[in-house]
Amino acid sequence: MGRLALVDIMATDTDECNRHLRNLLEQKHDYFGECNYRHRNGTYVPVEVAASPVHLANKRLVMVNVRDTTERKHAEVQTLLAAKVFENTAEAIVIQGPNGERRTFSKQGDRP
């Protein structure tokens, strides 16, 4: 999806977003979490949100960093799938390190 600007996304639950902002300003603690934001094209984007209250020029503000985690989430799914295949294969799988040392074996390849 590329780089997102703040105008490209919006929280799917604005009431929850506003609650988090009020808590940040009132309790003066940081927030970190994951949620889905809606892209202006209508698709949902998994994001990490890190927010911190800040004081600047006698104003209470919230600094928010929103990171698109689409690629990471996809890689996590692919890694879990590969692990399941590795665990359940009937074939021997041996993974070697860069110097030729055996690093990982499947159950069938678990022989010296």
Contacts in CASP RR format, 6 or more apart in sequence:
PFRMAT RR
TARGET T0000
AUTHOR 0000-0000-0000
METHOD contacts of the structure
MODEL  1
MGRLALVDIMATDTDECNRHLRNLLEQKHDYFGECNYRHRNGTYVPVEVA
ASPVHLANKRLVMVNVRDTTERKHAEVQTLLAAKVFENTAEAIVIQGPNG
ERRTFSKQGDRP
1 39 0 8 1.000
1 45 0 8 1.000
1 68 0 8 1.000
1 70 0 8 1.000
2 68 0 8 1.000
4 39 0 8 1.000
4 45 0 8 1.000
4 66 0 8 1.000
4 68 0 8 1.000
6 66 0 8 1.000
7 40 0 8 1.000
8 39 0 8 1.000
8 40 0 8 1.000
9 37 0 8 1.000
9 38 0 8 1.000
9 39 0 8 1.000
9 40 0 8 1.000
9 45 0 8 1.000
9 47 0 8 1.000
9 66 0 8 1.000
10 37 0 8 1.000
10 38 0 8 1.000
10 40 0 8 1.000
11 17 0 8 1.000
11 35 0 8 1.000
11 37 0 8 1.000
11 38 0 8 1.000
12 35 0 8 1.000
12 36 0 8 1.000
12 37 0 8 1.000
12 38 0 8 1.000
12 44 0 8 1.000
20 31 0 8 1.000
20 51 0 8 1.000
21 51 0 8 1.000
21 62 0 8 1.000
23 29 0 8 1.000
23 31 0 8 1.000
24 30 0 8 1.000
24 31 0 8 1.000
24 51 0 8 1.000
24 52 0 8 1.000
24 53 0 8 1.000
24 62 0 8 1.000
25 53 0 8 1.000
25 60 0 8 1.000
25 62 0 8 1.000
28 53 0 8 1.000
29 53 0 8 1.000
30 50 0 8 1.000
30 51 0 8 1.000
30 52 0 8 1.000
30 53 0 8 1.000
31 49 0 8 1.000
31 50 0 8 1.000
31 51 0 8 1.000
31 52 0 8 1.000
32 48 0 8 1.000
32 49 0 8 1.000
32 50 0 8 1.000
32 51 0 8 1.000
33 48 0 8 1.000
33 49 0 8 1.000
33 50 0 8 1.000
34 46 0 8 1.000
34 47 0 8 1.000
34 48 0 8 1.000
34 49 0 8 1.000
34 69 0 8 1.000
35 46 0 8 1.000
35 47 0 8 1.000
35 49 0 8 1.000
36 44 0 8 1.000
36 45 0 8 1.000
36 46 0 8 1.000
36 47 0 8 1.000
37 44 0 8 1.000
37 45 0 8 1.000
37 47 0 8 1.000
37 66 0 8 1.000
38 44 0 8 1.000
38 45 0 8 1.000
39 45 0 8 1.000
45 68 0 8 1.000
45 70 0 8 1.000
46 68 0 8 1.000
46 69 0 8 1.000
46 70 0 8 1.000
46 73 0 8 1.000
47 66 0 8 1.000
47 67 0 8 1.000
47 68 0 8 1.000
47 69 0 8 1.000
48 66 0 8 1.000
48 67 0 8 1.000
48 69 0 8 1.000
49 64 0 8 1.000
49 65 0 8 1.000
49 66 0 8 1.000
49 67 0 8 1.000
50 64 0 8 1.000
50 65 0 8 1.000
50 67 0 8 1.000
51 62 0 8 1.000
51 63 0 8 1.000
51 64 0 8 1.000
51 65 0 8 1.000
52 62 0 8 1.000
52 63 0 8 1.000
53 60 0 8 1.000
53 61 0 8 1.000
53 62 0 8 1.000
53 63 0 8 1.000
54 60 0 8 1.000
54 61 0 8 1.000
54 62 0 8 1.000
54 63 0 8 1.000
55 61 0 8 1.000
86 93 0 8 1.000
86 106 0 8 1.000
87 106 0 8 1.000
87 107 0 8 1.000
89 106 0 8 1.000
89 107 0 8 1.000
89 108 0 8 1.000
90 108 0 8 1.000
91 106 0 8 1.000
91 108 0 8 1.000
92 105 0 8 1.000
92 106 0 8 1.000
92 108 0 8 1.000
92 109 0 8 1.000
92 111 0 8 1.000
93 104 0 8 1.000
93 105 0 8 1.000
93 106 0 8 1.000
93 108 0 8 1.000
93 109 0 8 1.000
94 102 0 8 1.000
94 104 0 8 1.000
94 105 0 8 1.000
94 106 0 8 1.000
94 109 0 8 1.000
95 102 0 8 1.000
95 103 0 8 1.000
95 104 0 8 1.000
95 105 0 8 1.000
96 102 0 8 1.000
96 103 0 8 1.000
97 103 0 8 1.000
105 111 0 8 1.000
END
